[in-house]
């Protein structure tokens, strides 16, 4: 079949991307699903900083590729062996498809499964196949998803079925921003009722962490960013305090508010200076959780003596330490109850042709989570509702 898709052919094009056309909208050929694979009609796809890092050249990808790793859609066709989905099912895409049998999967940590890493590096699906091409020349897949397209063929293990009443425009962010941000709070840090929390960096992941802290019952949630509009939104989503990170005494403000620092500090900005500040906000016996993906060369320098003497902990959180099959349905239910208003993360709905402008908005700090909305798929959802 033929479809429209956003193709990244080279990295490092100059800003603004809307002028340099970092992503090119092309007519792409897509083969049908093979064994263990599913054809999905994409309804919505989120624009994430991880994609921006790759477009800018800070994170290597196999190119040329159809980009995008966050999205939601509807099952169109199933390959041989897929028996637990049906045509018309709504699904969320996840960028780590776990094998279910390795040591990490066996102990409930499928987010660390290595089974798809080679395929991701090579730009293929988990079985090594490629389904995308232009003019007979193959294109690579992006994290096994390639959601910036009208359709996607993905491995069955990259999909989580959601209930039919969850709007697909909202569901897109469940597979990356929400599972990472909320998961970092509930799974990695295991924040408890009454705990104190600071979140540095209020993009889609950071604001999801704010909402997750509110769900956990944290008594104090301090939001830190340099964009006033994001600070205001954080307060609306559950933060008890908001501090502009540009203020010289931002760290002191957090420490004063929390009488010595927070129990859980979350770094979601992907900037080394922000990570250093987030560490300084941690109280004795507390922990810093790093969920951002900065430049591969970025490092964190800490004072080792005080780190030991104060028994601080530093923990990484990849995909929010989540079990996607468990957590995405949970977060969808919290959304349904109004306790996790993930729709508030959406800063704009853009057509595929405006995707470069969307990444300019993201790079400029003007967007929380812009979402590509595929009009025909969303219209069909409305008709079938």
C-alpha positions in Angstrom: 0.0 0.0 0.0 1.0 3.6 -0.5 0.8 6.3 2.3 2.1 9.7 3.3 5.0 9.6 5.9 7.6 11.9 7.4 11.1 10.7 6.3 14.4 11.7 7.9 17.1 11.4 5.3 19.9 13.3 7.1 20.5 14.9 10.5 21.8 18.3 11.5 19.8 20.5 9.1 19.7 24.1 10.2 16.9 25.7 12.1 14.2 26.6 11.5 13.2 23.1 10.3 10.1 24.5 8.7 12.5 26.1 6.2 15.2 23.5 5.9 12.6 20.7 5.8 14.4 18.4 8.1 11.6 15.9 7.7 10.4 15.3 4.2 6.8 14.3 3.6 6.9 11.6 1.0 4.7 8.9 -0.6 6.0 5.7 1.0 5.3 2.0 0.2 4.3 -0.2 3.1 4.2 -4.0 3.0 1.5 -5.9 4.9 2.2 -7.5 8.2 4.2 -10.8 8.4 4.1 -13.4 11.2 3.7 -11.8 14.6 3.1 -8.3 13.2 0.2 -5.9 13.0 -0.9 -3.2 10.6 -2.1 -0.1 12.4 -3.9 2.9 11.0 -2.2 5.7 12.9 -4.6 8.3 14.3 -2.2 10.4 16.4 1.5 10.7 17.0 3.4 12.8 19.6 6.4 15.0 18.9 9.0 14.0 21.5 12.4 15.5 22.5 14.0 12.1 21.7 12.9 12.6 18.1 14.2 16.1 18.1 17.6 14.9 19.4 17.9 12.5 16.5 16.8 15.1 14.0 19.4 17.5 15.4 22.1 14.8 15.1 22.7 14.3 18.8 21.4 10.7 18.8 22.3 8.2 16.1 19.7 6.6 13.9 19.8 4.3 10.9 18.8 6.5 8.0 16.8 7.2 5.9 13.9 6.3 8.2 10.2 7.1 8.7 10.4 8.8 12.1 8.2 8.8 15.2 8.0 6.5 18.3 4.9 7.7 20.1 1.4 7.1 18.8 -2.0 5.5 18.9 -4.2 4.0 16.3 -6.6 1.2 15.2 -5.8 -2.4 14.2 -6.4 -2.9 10.5 -4.8 -6.3 9.8 -3.0 -9.0 11.8 -0.2 -11.3 10.6 0.0 -15.0 11.2 0.1 -16.0 14.8 -1.5 -12.8 16.2 -4.7 -14.0 17.9 -5.2 -11.7 20.9 -6.2 -8.6 18.8 -9.1 -7.9 16.5 -9.6 -5.6 13.6 -10.9 -2.3 15.0 -9.1 -2.5 18.4 -7.6 0.7 19.6 -3.9 0.4 20.5 -1.1 2.4 21.9 2.4 2.0 20.5 5.4 1.4 22.9 9.0 1.8 21.8 10.4 -1.1 23.7 8.9 -4.4 22.6 10.0 -7.0 25.2 10.6 -10.7 24.5 8.9 -12.0 27.7 11.6 -14.7 28.3 14.9 -12.9 29.1 16.1 -12.3 32.7 14.8 -8.8 32.8 11.3 -9.8 31.6 11.3 -12.7 34.0 11.8 -10.4 37.0 9.2 -7.8 35.9 11.5 -5.3 34.2 10.6 -5.6 30.5 11.6 -2.0 29.9 15.3 -3.2 30.1 14.7 -6.1 27.7 17.5 -6.1 25.1 15.7 -8.2 22.5 14.8 -5.2 20.3 17.9 -3.1 20.7 19.8 -4.6 17.8 16.8 -4.1 15.6 16.4 -0.5 16.8 20.1 0.2 15.9 19.7 -1.4 12.5 16.3 0.3 11.8 14.4 -2.9 11.4 11.5 -4.6 13.1 12.4 -7.1 15.9 12.5 -10.0 13.4 14.9 -8.1 11.2 12.4 -7.4 8.5 11.7 -4.0 6.9 8.3 -3.0 5.5 9.0 0.5 4.2 10.4 1.7 0.9 10.4 4.5 -1.6 10.9 3.8 -5.3 12.0 0.3 -4.5 14.7 1.5 -2.1 14.2 0.4 1.6 13.6 2.8 4.4 14.4 2.1 8.0 12.0 1.8 10.9 12.2 4.1 14.0 12.3 2.3 17.3 10.1 -0.3 15.7 7.2 2.1 15.4 7.6 4.9 12.7 4.4 6.6 13.8 4.8 9.8 11.7 2.9 8.0 8.9 -0.7 7.2 8.0 -0.1 3.5 8.7 2.5 1.4 10.5 3.5 -2.2 10.6 4.8 -3.1 14.1 5.6 -6.2 16.1 2.7 -7.4 18.2 4.7 -6.8 21.4 4.9 -3.1 20.5 1.2 -2.6 21.0 -1.0 -2.3 24.1 -4.8 -2.5 23.6 -6.9 0.2 25.2 -10.6 0.5 25.8 -12.7 1.8 23.0 -13.9 4.9 24.9 -10.3 6.3 25.2 -9.9 9.1 22.6 -7.0 8.3 20.2 -6.0 11.9 20.2 -5.3 11.7 23.9 -4.0 8.2 23.9 -0.9 9.0 21.7 1.1 10.3 24.7 0.5 7.2 26.8 3.3 5.3 25.1 6.1 7.6 25.9 5.5 10.9 27.8 3.0 9.5 30.3 4.5 6.0 30.8 7.9 7.7 31.4 6.8 10.6 33.6 4.2 8.9 35.7 6.2 5.6 35.8 9.3 7.4 37.1 7.2 8.6 40.1 5.2 5.5 40.8 7.6 2.7 39.7 11.1 4.0 39.9 10.9 6.4 42.9 7.8 4.7 44.5 6.7 8.1 45.9 4.3 7.7 48.8 1.5 9.8 50.2 3.0 12.7 52.1 6.4 12.7 50.3 8.0 15.8 48.9 8.8 16.0 45.2 10.6 18.4 42.8 10.3 18.1 39.0 12.9 19.9 36.8 11.9 20.3 33.2 8.2 20.6 32.4 7.8 19.1 28.9 5.5 16.2 28.3 7.5 13.8 30.6 8.0 16.4 33.4 4.4 17.4 33.5 3.4 13.7 33.5 5.7 13.4 36.6 3.8 16.2 38.2 0.5 14.5 37.6 2.0 11.2 38.8 3.1 12.8 42.1 -0.4 14.2 42.6 -1.8 10.7 42.0 0.7 9.3 44.6 -0.5 11.9 47.2 2.8 13.8 47.5 2.3 16.6 50.0 4.6 19.1 48.3 5.2 19.1 44.5 7.7 21.8 43.3 7.8 22.4 39.6 10.9 24.0 38.0 11.2 25.4 34.5 12.2 28.5 32.7 8.9 29.0 30.7 6.2 30.8 32.7 3.3 29.2 30.8 4.7 25.7 31.7 4.9 26.7 35.3 1.3 27.9 35.3 0.2 24.6 33.7 2.1 22.6 36.3 0.2 24.4 39.1 -3.1 23.5 37.3 -2.0 19.8 37.1 -1.2 19.4 40.8 2.1 21.2 41.6 1.9 23.0 44.9 4.7 25.5 44.1 6.3 26.7 40.8 9.8 28.2 40.6 11.5 29.8 37.5 14.8 27.9 37.1 16.5 31.1 35.8 16.3 32.7 39.3 19.6 32.7 41.0 18.3 31.3 44.2 16.0 28.6 42.7 17.8 25.8 44.6 17.6 27.7 47.9 13.9 28.3 47.3 13.3 24.6 47.0 15.4 23.8 50.0 13.7 26.5 52.1 10.2 25.3 51.1 11.0 21.7 52.0 13.2 22.4 55.0 16.4 21.0 53.6 15.4 19.5 50.2 13.0 17.1 48.7 12.8 13.4 49.2 12.4 12.8 45.4 13.9 15.0 42.8 13.1 14.3 39.1 15.3 15.6 36.3 13.4 15.7 33.0 15.1 18.6 31.1 18.1 16.7 29.6 20.5 19.5 30.4 23.6 18.8 32.5 23.2 22.1 34.5 19.6 21.2 35.3 20.7 17.8 36.5 23.2 19.4 38.8 20.5 21.7 40.2 18.1 18.8 40.6 20.7 16.9 42.6 21.3 19.9 44.9 17.6 19.9 45.7 17.7 16.4 47.3 17.6 16.2 51.0 19.7 13.8 53.2 18.6 10.3 52.4 16.7 11.4 49.3 17.1 10.4 45.7 17.5 12.0 42.3 15.7 10.2 39.5 17.0 11.0 36.0 14.5 10.2 33.2 15.8 12.6 30.5 18.1 11.6 27.6 20.7 14.3 27.3 23.6 14.3 24.7 25.4 11.0 24.9 28.6 12.8 26.0 26.9 14.6 28.9 28.2 13.7 32.4 27.2 14.5 36.0 29.8 15.6 38.5 28.9 15.2 42.2 30.7 15.8 45.5 31.5 12.2 46.5 32.1 12.8 50.2 28.8 14.5 50.8 27.1 12.1 48.5 28.1 9.3 50.8 27.7 11.2 54.1 24.2 12.3 53.2 23.2 8.9 51.7 21.8 10.3 48.6 20.8 8.0 45.7 20.9 8.6 41.9 18.7 6.4 39.8 18.0 6.2 36.1 14.5 5.7 34.9 14.1 4.2 31.4 10.5 4.3 30.2 9.5 4.9 33.8 10.6 1.4 34.9 7.3 0.4 33.5 5.6 -2.8 32.6 3.7 -1.5 29.6 1.0 -4.2 29.6 0.2 -3.3 33.2 0.8 0.4 33.3 -0.8 1.8 30.2 -4.2 0.4 31.0 -3.8 1.7 34.5 -3.0 5.2 33.3 -5.8 5.1 30.8 -8.2 4.3 33.7 -6.8 7.1 35.8 -7.4 9.4 32.8 -11.0 8.1 32.5 -11.5 8.9 36.2 -10.2 12.5 35.7 -7.2 11.9 38.0 -4.7 11.9 35.2 -5.7 14.6 32.7 -3.2 13.7 30.0 -5.2 15.7 27.4 -3.8 18.8 29.1 -0.4 17.9 27.8 -1.5 18.5 24.2 -0.3 22.0 23.2 -1.4 21.7 19.5 -2.8 19.3 16.9 -0.9 19.6 13.7 -1.4 18.0 10.2 1.5 15.9 9.0 2.6 18.6 6.6 3.4 20.9 9.6 5.6 18.5 11.4 8.7 20.5 10.9 7.1 23.6 12.4 6.1 21.4 15.4 9.7 20.5 16.0 10.6 24.1 15.8 8.0 24.8 18.5 9.4 22.0 20.6 13.0 23.3 20.2 11.9 26.8 21.1 10.1 25.7 24.3 6.7 26.8 22.9 5.2 23.3 23.0 4.6 20.7 25.7 3.4 17.9 23.4 2.3 18.8 19.9 0.5 15.9 18.3 0.2 15.0 14.7 -3.5 14.3 14.1 -4.4 12.2 11.0 -7.8 13.6 10.2 -9.4 10.7 8.4 -8.5 8.2 11.1 -9.8 10.6 13.8 -13.0 11.3 11.8 -13.6 7.5 11.5 -13.2 7.2 15.3 -15.9 9.8 15.8 -18.3 8.1 13.3 -17.8 4.7 15.1 -18.1 6.1 18.6 
